[in-house]
Amino acid sequence: MIFESIGIFYASLSIYLKPIAKLSCENMDSKTEAQTIPNPSLSTSDPTLPENAAFKITAVLFLGQAIGSSAIVNIGTIGSIIASDTISERWSGLPSALHGIGAAIAAFGLGTLMSHWGRRNSLVLGLTVGAVGAVIVTLGLMRSQLSAFIIGLLILGAGKASIDFGRFIAGEVYELKKRGRAVSAVVMGGTIGAVLGPFINGPLTQLSERLGLYQYLGVFMLPILIFALIALVYNFFLRPEPGLVAAHITKSEQKPDQKNRSLREIFSNPAVLTAMMAMIVGQTVMVMIMVVTAVHMKHHDHTPTNIAAVISSHTFGMFAFSMLTGILLDRFGRAAVISAGALILLTAALLAPLSLHLVPLALALFLLGLGWNFCFVGGSTLLADQLSGLERTRIQGINDLLISGISAIAGLGSGFLFASVGYAIMGYIGAIASLIPLFTTLSLWLRERNLKLGLNT
C-alpha cells in the first residue's frame, strides 16, 4: 500500500513539475553556459547539466520527505504519552522539545556545512547522525535510562533537520516564478508518511509487546531504518549536486552589481522578517496544540484508534494540499497565502477546544495542519525569494534554527500550560499568536503597494 501510494504521488509530481523543470533548465542553458563554480567541493567534470536536473533533484527530495515523515511524525505524539506516563503530565512536551532543540542545532550546522561541503553530502551526514540518535533512544527505552533517552532525542533531531532542509534545496534549483511549486512539491511528499505514520503505531506496538519489549519501542526503532535508507537514496540518486544547479539559477537571477549582504542588512529586510515570522509562529502554534491533543483525548477516554485518526487528519492537512499551495503562491503571491494561513490557524485554535467528539476534533486539527502549510510553505518561498545563492544556506540554516528552537520551547511549555490552564486556554493563546503573521504580512503588502504607487507617480 505504501509503495502504491508513493507511485501515485510520484506520477502526480511528474505532471506537476516537469513543465517547470524544462523551463528552468532552458533558462540555465541560455543564460549561464559559461558558469564556473567557485567552490571546489561543488565542481564537476561535466560542464553541462542534464535537462531534467531540477526535476530529478526535486523528485528525490520528495521521496525522502515521503519516507522520512513516517519516521518522525510519531515522535512528538507518542513521546508526549511516554513522558506523561513515566515522568508527569507537566513534562508531556519534553520529547518534542528535545527533538526540536536537536533539529535546531543541526539545522544551523547543516546551513553552514552546505556552503563548504555541498548539499548532498551534508544531508547524508545529518541523516546518519539522526539514525545514531534513534539507536541511543532505543537503548535508553530498553534499559529504562532517562539520560540516554534525552541525549538520543537531541541527536535524532539531526535527521529531522536534514529532511526539512529539502524544501529549501528544491526551491533554489528553480527560477523565481516557479519556486513556490517546487517548495510545495517537496513538502507535499510528507503526506504519505504523515498520514500513514500514525497508523503504523498499532502494528509496531503489537509487535513490540509480542517480543516482550516496551510497547512503544518500535516507534523509535523505525527512524533507524528510515534515516539509513534515505541517506543511501540521497547519496546515490541526489545528482547532480544541487548546489551546481542552484549556482546556475542564481547567476541568471543575480544583478551584475549585487553583493552579498551582512546579517544585519538581511534581517533588516521587512520581507525576510515577514517570511521568518510566518514560519516561526505557524510552527509554534501548530506544535503547541498538536503535542497535547493526544494527552487531552486520552484523558477523555478516546481510544488509540481515535487518537490516530485525529493526528492523521492533522498531518493530512499539513501536507496533502501542498500542490495547491504552490499554485496559489505562484498565482496570487506570497502575502495572500500567508495571510490566509494565519486566518486558518486562528480558526483552528478557537475550534479545537469546543468539542470532545471525534469529528470536530479531527476537523480542528485538520485546519491546524492546513494553516501551518500555508504559513510554512509561503514563508519558505518568500524567504528564498529574498536571498542570493551564497546567502541562502546560511540564512536558511539560521531560520530553521529559530523555527525548531522556538517550537521546541512551545512543545515543552505546552505540557506545563495544559496541566496549569487546560486545553481551552491553550487554544485562545494560539489564536492570539496567529494574529502576528497576519498583521506582519498585511503590513508588508501595504508597504510594497505604497512603494509601487510612489514609483508610478
C-alpha positions as CSV (number, residue, x, y, z in Angstrom):
1,M,0.0,0.0,0.0
2,I,2.8,2.4,0.9
3,F,4.7,1.8,-2.3
4,E,1.5,2.1,-4.4
5,S,0.8,5.5,-2.7
6,I,4.4,6.6,-3.4
7,G,3.9,5.6,-7.1
8,I,0.7,7.6,-7.4
9,F,2.3,10.7,-5.8
10,Y,5.4,10.4,-7.9
11,A,3.3,10.3,-11.1
12,S,1.4,13.4,-9.8
13,L,4.8,15.1,-9.1
14,S,5.9,14.4,-12.7
15,I,2.8,16.1,-14.1
16,Y,3.2,18.9,-11.7
17,L,6.9,19.7,-12.0
18,K,8.2,18.5,-15.4
19,P,6.9,21.6,-17.3
20,I,8.6,24.0,-14.9
21,A,11.7,21.9,-14.7
22,K,12.0,22.2,-18.5
23,L,11.6,26.0,-18.3
24,S,14.2,26.3,-15.6
25,C,16.7,24.2,-17.4
26,E,16.2,26.2,-20.6
27,N,16.9,29.3,-18.5
28,M,20.1,27.7,-17.3
29,D,21.3,26.8,-20.8
30,S,20.5,30.1,-22.3
31,K,21.9,32.4,-19.6
32,T,24.7,30.6,-17.8
33,E,26.6,28.3,-20.2
34,A,29.9,29.7,-19.2
35,Q,29.2,29.4,-15.4
36,T,32.1,28.1,-13.4
37,I,31.5,27.1,-9.8
38,P,33.9,28.9,-7.4
39,N,33.6,26.3,-4.6
40,P,35.8,23.3,-5.5
41,S,33.5,20.9,-3.5
42,L,30.7,21.7,-5.9
43,S,32.8,21.4,-9.1
44,T,32.0,18.8,-11.9
45,S,33.9,17.5,-14.9
46,D,30.7,17.8,-17.0
47,P,30.2,21.4,-17.9
48,T,26.6,20.8,-19.0
49,L,23.8,19.8,-16.6
50,P,21.0,17.3,-17.6
51,E,17.9,18.9,-18.9
52,N,15.8,17.3,-16.2
53,A,18.3,18.1,-13.4
54,A,15.8,20.2,-11.4
55,F,13.0,17.7,-11.7
56,K,15.3,14.8,-10.7
57,I,16.6,16.6,-7.6
58,T,13.0,17.6,-6.5
59,A,11.7,14.0,-7.1
60,V,14.4,12.5,-4.9
61,L,13.8,15.1,-2.2
62,F,10.1,14.4,-2.5
63,L,10.8,10.7,-1.9
64,G,13.0,11.5,1.1
65,Q,10.3,13.7,2.6
66,A,7.6,11.0,2.0
67,I,9.6,8.2,3.7
68,G,11.2,10.4,6.4
69,S,7.9,11.9,7.6
70,S,6.7,8.4,8.5
71,A,9.6,8.1,10.9
72,I,9.3,11.4,12.7
73,V,5.6,12.1,12.7
74,N,5.0,9.8,15.7
75,I,7.9,11.1,17.9
76,G,6.0,14.1,19.3
77,T,2.7,12.4,19.9
78,I,4.0,9.1,21.3
79,G,6.8,10.9,23.1
80,S,4.2,13.0,24.9
81,I,2.3,9.9,26.1
82,I,5.6,8.3,27.3
83,A,6.6,11.4,29.2
84,S,3.2,11.8,30.7
85,D,3.1,8.2,31.9
86,T,6.7,7.9,33.2
87,I,7.5,11.5,34.4
88,S,4.5,13.6,34.8
89,E,1.8,15.3,32.7
90,R,3.6,18.7,33.0
91,W,6.6,17.2,31.1
92,S,4.5,15.7,28.3
93,G,6.1,18.2,25.9
94,L,9.6,17.3,26.8
95,P,10.3,14.7,24.0
96,S,9.0,17.1,21.3
97,A,11.1,19.9,22.8
98,L,14.3,17.8,22.9
99,H,13.7,16.6,19.3
100,G,13.2,20.2,18.2
101,I,16.3,21.5,20.0
102,G,18.4,18.9,18.3
103,A,16.8,19.8,14.9
104,A,17.5,23.5,15.6
105,I,21.2,22.9,16.4
106,A,21.6,20.6,13.4
107,A,19.8,23.0,11.0
108,F,22.3,25.7,11.8
109,G,25.2,23.3,11.3
110,L,23.8,22.0,8.1
111,G,23.3,25.5,6.7
112,T,27.0,26.3,7.4
113,L,28.3,23.0,6.2
114,M,26.4,23.1,2.9
115,S,28.4,26.1,1.7
116,H,31.7,24.2,2.0
117,W,30.8,20.5,1.6
118,G,27.8,20.6,-0.7
119,R,24.1,19.9,-0.3
120,R,24.1,16.1,-0.8
121,N,27.0,15.3,1.5
122,S,25.6,17.5,4.2
123,L,22.1,15.8,4.1
124,V,23.6,12.3,4.1
125,L,25.7,13.3,7.2
126,G,22.7,14.7,9.0
127,L,20.6,11.6,8.3
128,T,23.4,9.3,9.5
129,V,23.7,11.3,12.8
130,G,19.9,11.1,13.2
131,A,20.0,7.3,12.8
132,V,22.6,7.1,15.6
133,G,20.4,9.2,17.8
134,A,17.5,6.8,17.2
135,V,19.7,3.9,18.3
136,I,20.5,5.7,21.5
137,V,16.8,6.4,22.2
138,T,16.0,2.8,21.6
139,L,18.7,1.6,24.0
140,G,17.5,4.1,26.6
141,L,14.0,2.8,26.4
142,M,15.1,-0.8,26.6
143,R,17.3,-0.1,29.7
144,S,14.9,2.5,31.2
145,Q,17.7,5.1,31.2
146,L,16.2,8.6,31.1
147,S,19.6,10.2,30.3
148,A,20.1,8.0,27.2
149,F,16.5,8.8,26.1
150,I,17.1,12.6,26.4
151,I,20.5,12.5,24.6
152,G,19.2,10.3,21.9
153,L,16.2,12.6,21.2
154,L,18.6,15.6,20.8
155,I,20.8,13.7,18.3
156,L,17.8,12.2,16.5
157,G,16.8,15.8,15.6
158,A,19.6,15.9,13.0
159,G,17.5,13.5,10.8
160,K,14.5,15.8,11.0
161,A,16.6,18.9,10.1
162,S,18.0,17.1,7.1
163,I,14.6,16.1,5.8
164,D,13.2,19.6,6.5
165,F,16.1,21.3,4.6
166,G,14.9,19.5,1.4
167,R,12.3,22.2,0.7
168,F,14.9,24.9,0.5
169,I,17.1,22.9,-1.8
170,A,14.2,22.3,-4.1
171,G,13.3,26.0,-4.1
172,E,16.8,27.1,-5.1
173,V,17.0,24.8,-8.2
174,Y,14.0,26.6,-9.8
175,E,13.6,30.1,-11.1
176,L,11.7,32.7,-9.1
177,K,8.3,32.3,-10.8
178,K,8.2,28.6,-10.3
179,R,9.8,28.4,-6.8
180,G,6.5,28.2,-4.9
181,R,5.5,25.0,-6.6
182,A,8.9,23.4,-6.2
183,V,9.0,24.1,-2.4
184,S,5.4,22.9,-2.0
185,A,6.1,19.7,-4.0
186,V,8.7,18.5,-1.5
187,V,6.5,19.5,1.5
188,M,3.7,17.5,-0.2
189,G,5.9,14.4,0.0
190,G,5.2,14.4,3.7
191,T,1.6,13.4,3.0
192,I,2.4,9.8,2.6
193,G,4.3,9.2,5.7
194,A,2.4,11.7,7.8
195,V,-1.0,10.1,7.1
196,L,0.2,6.5,7.2
197,G,2.7,7.1,10.1
198,P,0.2,7.2,12.9
199,F,-1.5,4.0,11.7
200,I,1.9,2.2,11.9
201,N,1.8,2.8,15.7
202,G,-0.7,-0.1,16.2
203,P,1.3,-2.8,14.4
204,L,4.6,-1.6,15.8
205,T,3.2,-1.5,19.4
206,Q,1.7,-5.0,19.0
207,L,5.0,-6.4,17.6
208,S,7.0,-4.9,20.5
209,E,4.6,-6.4,23.0
210,R,4.7,-9.8,21.3
211,L,8.5,-9.7,21.5
212,G,8.3,-8.9,25.2
213,L,9.7,-5.4,24.7
214,Y,8.5,-1.9,25.8
215,Q,5.3,-1.3,23.9
216,Y,6.4,2.0,22.2
217,L,9.9,0.7,21.4
218,G,9.1,0.1,17.7
219,V,8.1,3.7,17.1
220,F,11.7,4.8,17.9
221,M,13.3,1.9,16.1
222,L,11.7,2.9,12.8
223,P,13.8,6.0,12.3
224,I,17.0,3.9,12.4
225,L,15.9,2.1,9.3
226,I,14.2,5.0,7.6
227,F,17.1,7.5,8.1
228,A,19.6,5.0,6.9
229,L,17.5,4.2,3.8
230,I,17.1,7.9,2.9
231,A,20.8,8.5,3.4
232,L,21.6,5.8,0.8
233,V,19.0,7.2,-1.6
234,Y,20.4,10.7,-1.4
235,N,24.0,9.5,-1.7
236,F,23.3,7.6,-4.9
237,F,20.4,9.4,-6.6
238,L,20.6,13.1,-5.4
239,R,22.6,14.0,-8.5
240,P,23.8,16.3,-10.0
241,E,24.9,18.1,-6.8
242,P,22.0,20.5,-6.1
243,G,24.5,23.3,-5.4
244,L,25.6,23.2,-9.1
245,V,22.0,23.7,-10.4
246,A,21.4,26.4,-7.7
247,A,24.5,28.3,-8.8
248,H,23.3,28.4,-12.4
249,I,19.9,29.7,-11.3
250,T,21.4,32.2,-9.0
251,K,23.7,33.7,-11.7
252,S,20.8,34.0,-14.1
253,E,18.8,36.0,-11.5
254,Q,21.6,37.9,-9.8
255,K,22.2,41.5,-10.8
256,P,25.8,42.3,-12.0
257,D,26.4,44.7,-9.2
258,Q,24.7,42.7,-6.5
259,K,26.9,41.9,-3.4
260,N,26.4,39.6,-0.5
261,R,24.9,41.4,2.4
262,S,25.7,41.3,6.1
263,L,23.4,39.6,8.6
264,R,22.2,43.0,9.8
265,E,21.3,44.1,6.3
266,I,19.4,40.8,5.6
267,F,17.4,40.8,8.8
268,S,16.5,44.5,8.3
269,N,14.6,43.5,5.2
270,P,10.9,43.5,6.1
271,A,10.2,40.7,3.6
272,V,12.8,38.4,5.3
273,L,11.3,39.2,8.7
274,T,7.8,38.5,7.5
275,A,8.8,35.2,6.0
276,M,10.5,34.1,9.1
277,M,7.7,35.2,11.4
278,A,5.1,33.3,9.3
279,M,7.1,30.1,9.7
280,I,8.1,30.5,13.3
281,V,4.6,31.4,14.5
282,G,2.9,28.8,12.3
283,Q,5.2,26.1,13.7
284,T,4.8,27.3,17.3
285,V,1.0,27.4,17.3
286,M,0.8,24.0,15.5
287,V,3.2,22.3,17.8
288,M,1.7,23.8,21.0
289,I,-1.8,22.5,20.2
290,M,-0.9,19.3,18.4
291,V,1.5,17.9,21.1
292,V,-1.1,17.9,23.9
293,T,-4.1,16.9,21.8
294,A,-3.2,13.2,22.2
295,V,-3.0,13.6,26.0
296,H,-6.2,15.7,26.0
297,M,-8.0,12.9,24.1
298,K,-6.6,10.2,26.3
299,H,-7.9,12.0,29.4
300,H,-11.4,11.9,27.9
301,D,-11.2,8.1,27.2
302,H,-10.7,8.2,23.5
303,T,-9.2,5.0,22.1
304,P,-5.8,4.8,20.4
305,T,-7.6,4.4,17.1
306,N,-9.5,7.7,17.6
307,I,-6.3,9.5,18.6
308,A,-4.5,8.1,15.5
309,A,-7.4,9.3,13.3
310,V,-7.3,12.8,14.7
311,I,-3.5,13.0,14.3
312,S,-3.8,11.6,10.7
313,S,-6.3,14.3,9.8
314,H,-3.9,16.9,11.2
315,T,-1.0,15.6,9.2
316,F,-3.2,15.3,6.1
317,G,-3.9,19.0,6.4
318,M,-0.3,19.7,6.9
319,F,0.9,18.1,3.6
320,A,-1.8,16.9,1.3
321,F,-2.7,20.3,-0.3
322,S,0.9,21.4,-0.9
323,M,0.4,21.2,-4.7
324,L,-2.5,23.7,-4.3
325,T,-0.4,25.9,-2.0
326,G,2.4,26.1,-4.6
327,I,-0.1,27.1,-7.4
328,L,-1.7,29.7,-5.1
329,L,1.7,31.1,-4.2
330,D,2.8,31.5,-7.8
331,R,-0.6,32.9,-8.9
332,F,-1.7,35.1,-6.0
333,G,1.6,35.9,-4.3
334,R,3.3,35.0,-1.0
335,A,1.5,37.6,1.2
336,A,-2.0,36.4,0.2
337,V,-1.3,32.8,1.0
338,I,0.5,33.6,4.3
339,S,-2.4,35.8,5.4
340,A,-4.9,33.0,4.6
341,G,-2.8,30.6,6.6
342,A,-2.8,32.8,9.6
343,L,-6.6,33.1,9.5
344,I,-7.0,29.3,9.2
345,L,-4.6,28.8,12.2
346,L,-6.7,31.3,14.2
347,T,-9.9,29.4,13.3
348,A,-8.4,26.0,14.2
349,A,-7.1,27.3,17.6
350,L,-10.6,28.5,18.5
351,L,-12.4,25.4,17.2
352,A,-10.2,22.8,18.9
353,P,-11.5,23.2,22.5
354,L,-15.2,23.5,21.6
355,S,-16.0,19.8,21.5
356,L,-14.7,16.5,22.8
357,H,-16.2,14.5,20.0
358,L,-14.1,12.8,17.3
359,V,-15.2,14.6,14.2
360,P,-15.0,18.2,15.5
361,L,-11.5,17.5,16.9
362,A,-10.4,15.9,13.6
363,L,-11.7,19.0,11.7
364,A,-9.9,21.4,14.1
365,L,-6.6,19.5,13.8
366,F,-7.0,19.3,10.0
367,L,-7.4,23.1,9.8
368,L,-4.4,23.5,12.2
369,G,-2.3,21.5,9.7
370,L,-3.6,23.4,6.7
371,G,-2.9,26.8,8.3
372,W,0.6,25.6,9.1
373,N,1.1,24.5,5.5
374,F,0.1,27.9,4.1
375,C,2.4,29.8,6.6
376,F,5.3,27.3,6.3
377,V,5.4,26.9,2.5
378,G,4.5,30.5,1.9
379,G,7.2,31.7,4.3
380,S,9.8,29.3,2.9
381,T,9.2,30.6,-0.6
382,L,9.2,34.2,0.4
383,L,12.5,33.8,2.2
384,A,14.1,32.0,-0.7
385,D,13.0,34.9,-3.0
386,Q,14.9,37.4,-0.8
387,L,18.3,35.7,-0.7
388,S,21.1,35.3,-3.2
389,G,22.8,32.0,-3.7
390,L,25.6,32.4,-1.2
391,E,23.3,33.8,1.4
392,R,20.7,31.0,1.2
393,T,22.2,28.1,3.1
394,R,23.5,30.3,5.9
395,I,20.2,32.3,6.4
396,Q,18.0,29.3,5.9
397,G,20.0,27.4,8.5
398,I,19.5,30.3,10.9
399,N,15.8,30.3,10.0
400,D,15.4,26.6,10.8
401,L,17.4,27.0,14.0
402,L,14.9,29.6,15.2
403,I,11.9,27.6,14.0
404,S,13.0,24.4,15.7
405,G,14.3,26.2,18.8
406,I,11.2,28.3,19.4
407,S,8.8,25.4,18.6
408,A,10.8,23.2,21.0
409,I,10.2,25.7,23.7
410,A,6.5,25.8,22.8
411,G,6.4,22.0,22.8
412,L,8.0,21.9,26.3
413,G,5.8,24.7,27.6
414,S,2.6,23.1,26.2
415,G,2.8,20.4,28.8
416,F,3.0,22.9,31.6
417,L,0.3,25.1,30.1
418,F,-2.0,22.1,29.6
419,A,-1.5,21.0,33.2
420,S,-2.0,24.5,34.6
421,V,-4.7,26.2,32.5
422,G,-6.2,23.4,30.3
423,Y,-6.7,22.8,26.6
424,A,-9.2,25.7,26.0
425,I,-6.8,28.5,27.2
426,M,-4.1,27.0,25.1
427,G,-6.4,27.4,22.1
428,Y,-7.0,31.0,22.9
429,I,-3.3,31.6,23.2
430,G,-2.8,30.0,19.8
431,A,-5.5,32.2,18.3
432,I,-3.9,35.4,19.6
433,A,-0.4,34.3,18.3
434,S,-1.9,33.6,14.9
435,L,-2.6,37.4,14.5
436,I,1.1,38.1,14.4
437,P,1.9,36.8,10.9
438,L,-1.5,38.2,9.7
439,F,-0.5,41.7,10.7
440,T,3.1,41.5,9.6
441,T,2.1,40.2,6.2
442,L,-0.6,42.9,5.7
443,S,2.0,45.5,6.8
444,L,4.4,44.2,4.2
445,W,1.7,44.2,1.5
446,L,0.8,47.8,2.3
447,R,4.4,48.9,2.3
448,E,5.1,47.3,-1.1
449,R,1.8,48.8,-2.5
450,N,2.8,52.3,-1.3
451,L,6.3,51.9,-2.9
452,K,4.7,50.9,-6.2
453,L,2.3,53.8,-6.0
454,G,5.3,56.1,-5.3
455,L,7.2,54.9,-8.3
456,N,4.2,55.3,-10.6
457,T,3.6,58.9,-9.6
